[in-house]
């Protein structure tokens, strides 16, 4: 997902557009989650993905990174729950010299 945000930031910079929506297609296990997952983009901090157990909904593993902060600013914390294989859409906008995350769905 961090690589998708980096690519979205480059797309905005290259085209001069004011907004862009990144579509993240989750990878299956072991690189991603085999079942449902929860995504948290923390305010100016880590991107965390929890792989959830399909039966209990409780986390069974997690992935985290701050790599995306090299490309985008995260002014608020966003948390979304997704079903197995469900795509995540992250809205980006140009704000002056920065590319900012404005929404996650």
URURBEL-V370736 format. One record per backbone hydrogen bond with DSSP energy under -0.5 kcal/mol. CO is the residue of the C=O (numbers start at 1). NH is the residue of the N-H. If there is no record, write none. Layout:
co=CO nh=NH
co=CO nh=NH
This chain:
co=1 nh=5
co=2 nh=6
co=3 nh=7
co=4 nh=8
co=5 nh=9
co=6 nh=10
co=7 nh=11
co=8 nh=12
co=9 nh=13
co=10 nh=14
co=11 nh=15
co=12 nh=16
co=18 nh=94
co=20 nh=22
co=20 nh=92
co=22 nh=24
co=22 nh=90
co=23 nh=25
co=24 nh=26
co=24 nh=88
co=27 nh=33
co=28 nh=31
co=28 nh=32
co=35 nh=85
co=36 nh=52
co=37 nh=82
co=38 nh=50
co=39 nh=80
co=40 nh=42
co=40 nh=48
co=41 nh=78
co=42 nh=45
co=46 nh=42
co=46 nh=48
co=47 nh=65
co=48 nh=40
co=49 nh=51
co=49 nh=63
co=50 nh=38
co=50 nh=52
co=51 nh=60
co=51 nh=61
co=53 nh=57
co=58 nh=53
co=61 nh=51
co=63 nh=49
co=65 nh=47
co=66 nh=69
co=67 nh=70
co=68 nh=71
co=68 nh=72
co=73 nh=75
co=73 nh=101
co=74 nh=44
co=78 nh=41
co=80 nh=39
co=82 nh=37
co=83 nh=86
co=88 nh=24
co=89 nh=91
co=89 nh=105
co=90 nh=22
co=91 nh=102
co=91 nh=103
co=92 nh=20
co=93 nh=100
co=95 nh=98
co=98 nh=95
co=98 nh=100
co=99 nh=73
co=100 nh=93
co=100 nh=102
co=103 nh=91
